[in-house]
């Protein structure tokens, strides 16, 4: 689960789960306390899995963006060569590319 909706569900689940775990742990016997701890462990494992998935998605998106920037660079060089654009004008445009990509 990634994205705003996934994190909202995970957030609410963790709040409800921890609240229930605390309430049950305070009012129950030893078995109830262990059950609450097991629930927190399961919740922790689910959150860890969600974080791994989130980081994987970010890495994939970064790779896609990098490929798009490189492809745009190659295309611009080809257009400049074919159109006879001066080296100074082409260099000036290309040097501003990374700044524009960061601004987006």
Secondary structure, DSSP 4 states (H G I P E B T S, - for coil): --HHHHHHHHHHHHHHHHHHHHHHHHHS-HHHHHHHHHHHHHHHHHHHHHHHHHHHHHHHHHHHHHHHHHHHHHHHHHHHHHHT--HHHHHHHHHTHHHHHHH-
